[in-house]
Amino acid sequence: MSPLLVLLGASGRLGRAIAPLAVAAGFTVVAVARSRPADQASADAHWILADLTVAEHRARVAVTTAILAASRGRVCVVDSVLDRSGVQSMRRSVHGATETVLHLRDQLLASGREITLIAASTTAVLAPGLYQTPYGLAKRRQVVRYARSGIPGMALLLPQLTPQPVDEPTPRPVWPFDQAAQKIVAAAATTPVRPDLAMLVPVVPDPAINAEASLISVAGSTILAHLRSLLLDRDSMQAHRAAARGRLRLWPRRIRLRVDHHVAPRELVRRFADRHRIAVIDERSEATASKGNEAARVR
């Protein structure tokens, strides 16, 4: 009996990368999105067309999923929802996805079934207040709510995602969508041994080390970006991101690396986890230990 994977945000760039990998991994996929992309016309998935910002649609997704889950194995929900069209749309999409996940959990528990959750988030949840964006704040609140709900699974702190692989070092760690999708499907295929939500920090490429820019030029461009995000483009996610990155650039590199969420500084991870009582699986520590053991064997 194949496990069921409920993919929220199946029409997005990340969702379209996840669906075929999940099918290949043996999941029966329930793809949930507002519309079905043309390139997914032949995808081997059961599609539910729904707008998760609408309560009636969320209820329909929960009921339909419960019916499909009755004849399947375990159920895993993957939350890859993100409306990038504006700050308000983004907030509504994140809230709608959160409500859908919790409604699904309640619906399945009522029928005697349990679910696990894989939440696709980013390191933006770690950003301190001065460097936070509306997106990072919305995703932070979502991760905290998932953790407090008691739903088991993982919240993946992904780096910035790009359509294509990047060969050259970049100022911030990046992954292609395909790599993020592989990580998500691998996490979904593993039944968590913990009864609650854990935060997964994967190994990411080291960022490029750039020469320090003039403080005066950085300050000037940062002030303009900040004013733009507050006055002219308040609903633009890109404007808020540019302002936050500008504020980061005001610091010397050695300080910036301690507060820049893109590199997931261990202190920021620890502070967030301790404050909200969330377990952490830091694959960077495991990779370092593995390298140390390998070096010891060579010697």
N, C-alpha and C positions, 0 to 999 in steps of 0.2 A: 504494500500500500504506500503510494508516494506521498511525501509530505506536501502541505499546501503553503505556498508563499503568496501573501497578499502584498502587492506592490502599489503603494500610494505614490502618485506622481509619475505614473508610467509613461506619460507622453513627454516628459522633460528630457533634457540631454543625458542626465545620469540614469533616469528610468529606462530610456531606450537602450542604454548599454547593459543594464542589469537583466532585463527580461530574457534575452536569448541565453545568457550565461546561466541563469537560474533553471531554464528548461533543460539545458545540457547537463546540469548538475543533478537532474532527477526530480525537480520540483514540479508540481502542478501549479501554474502561475495564474493568479487572479489579478489582472491589470486594472487599476482604478485611475481614471483621468477624466478631465472635462471633454476631451475629444480623442479620437483614435488617429494617430499619425499615419500618413499614407505609406511610409516605409515599414509600418507594422501590420500591413493588411494580411500578410500570410503568417504572422507570428503565432506560435502554438500556445495561446493563452486565452483564458476566459475574460472578456472585457466587460467592465461595469463603467458606464459613462455617468459621471457624477461630479458636481461642484461641491467640494468639501466645505466651502464656506456657508453652505445652506444646510440647516439642521435636518430637513426632510431627506436630503440626499445622503447625509451621513447615516441616518437610520436605515435607509434602503441598502446601503453598502454593508452595514452590520448584519441585517437579516439575510441578505443574499449570501454573504460569506459563511454565516452559520449553517445555512442549508448545504452549501458546497463542502463544508468541513465535516459534515456528518459521516461521509463515506471515505474520509481521508485519514492520513496519519497526523502527525503533529502539525501545528499551524505556526508559521513565522510571518510577522508583519514587518515590512521594510518601509520606513518613512523616508522618501526622497523628495518630498514636496517642497517647492520653492517657486513663488511667483516673483520674477525679477522686474516686473514692469514698473514698480514704484514702491515707496516705503509703505504706504497704506495697504496696497495689494499684498505686499510681502507679509505684513503683520496678519492680515486676514487669512492668508494661506497657511501660515504656521499655526495659527490658532485653530483653524479648521482641521488640519492634519492631527493636531494633538487631541482634539475632541473626538475625532474619528477613531484613533487608536484606543482611547480609553472606553469609548462606546463598544468597540469590537471586543475588548477585553471583557467587559461586563456581559455582553451578549453570549460570548462563548462560555464563560464561567457558569452562566445560568443553565446552559445545556450540558454542563459537566465536562467541558473541554478547557484547555489552557493554551495560552499563546506565549511566544517569545517575541521580543522587539529588537530590530536592528535600526537604529536611528542615525541617518546620515547627517552629521553636523560638521562643523569646522572648528579650527582652533580659535575662531573669533569669540567663542564663548568664554575664553580665558582672559580677554583683554581687560585691563584695569579701566576704571571709569573714564579717565581723561582720554583714553585712546579707543573707547568703545564706539560702535556704530549702531544705528537702529536694528540692523540685521543681527549683529552679534548679541545685542541685548535680548532680542526676541528668541533667538536660538538658546541663549543661556537660560531664560525662563522656561523654555520648553524642556530642556534637559533636566532642570531641577524638578519640574512638575512630574516628568516621567519617573524620576528617581523616587520622589515622595509617594507616587501612586503604588509602588511596590511591584510594578511590572518587571519581570525578569528579561534580561537581554543585554545589549551593548549600545552605547552611544559612541560612534566613531568620530574622532576629532581629525577630520581630513584636512589636508593642505588646500591651497587654491587649486581649482581644477581648470584644465584647458582642453580644447578639442583634440589637439595633436600632441604626441610626445615632444619634449623639449630636450635638445641635445646639449645646449650650452647652459652653464650655470646662470641662475636668475637671482634677482635681489631677494625674492621670497621663494620658499619651497613650493614646487608645483607638481601635480600629478595629472596625467591625462584621464579623461572620464573612464576609459576602459580599465585603467589600473584601479581606480576607486571602485568600479563595479565588481572587479574580481575580488577585492578585499571584502566588500559587502556580502557577496554570495558565499565566500569562504566562511565568513562569520555566521551567516544564516544556516549553513550546513552543519555547524557545530552546536550541539545542544549545550547551553550554558550550565555549568555545575553550580553556579550561585543562584540563590532564590530572588535576587534583586538586580538592579541595573548597575552595570560596570561601565567605566569610561575607558575606551581603548585609544591609546596614543601610538600610532604606527611609526615606523622608521621612515623618514623622509630625506630627500637630498639636502645637502648643506647649501645654504644660500651663498650667492656671490658676494665677495667683499669688495665694496666700491670705495673709491676715494671720498674723503669727507668734502662736502660742498661748503661754500661760504655760508656762514651763519646768517649774514645779512640777507643774502638771496633766498635762503631757505625760509627765514622768518617772513619775508615779504610775500612769497608765494603761499605760505601756510596761512597767513592772515586773510589773503584773498580767497583761498579755498574754504576757510572756515566761514567767512561772511557769505560766500556763495551758498554753502550748505544750509545756512540759517535763514537767508533772505530770498534768494532767487530760485534755488533748486531744492527746496525742503523735502520734496517727494522723490528726489533722485538718490537711489542707492549709491551710484557712482560718485556723486558729489560728497556724500558723507564719508565714503571710503577714502577719497582723495584728501579730505580734511584730516581724517584720523592718521593717515600715513604721513601727512605733512607734520603733524604734531610729534610723531615718532622721530622724524628726521631732525628735530631741533636738538636732540640729545647726541652726545658722543657715542660712537659705536659700542663701546664697552658697557655703557648704561642701557643703550637701546636694546641690546641682546637680552637684557634682563627683564624688559617690559614688553617686548615685541611678541605678540601672540603668535605670529606666523611661524616662529621657530619653537613654539611650545616650551618656553623655559620651565625647568623642573619646579622652580619655586612657585610659578603661577599655577602649574598643575596641582601641586601639593596644597596650595592655599584654597583653590576652588574645591578640591575634593574634600578637604577637612571641613570647610565651612558648610558644605551641603551633605556631608557624610556619604560620599559616593566612592565606591571602590575604584581603583585605578589599575589597569593593565598596561604597563609602559613597555612596549616592545623594544624600545631603545636600550633599556637596561638589560633585557634578555639578550639582545644582539651584542652588547658590550661584554657580558659574561661569557657568551659563546666564543667571541674572539679571544678573550683571555685564556679560556680553556684550550683553545686550539694552539695558541702561542706556547702554552706550557707543554703541550704534547710535542711540539716541534723541538723545543729545547731538550 
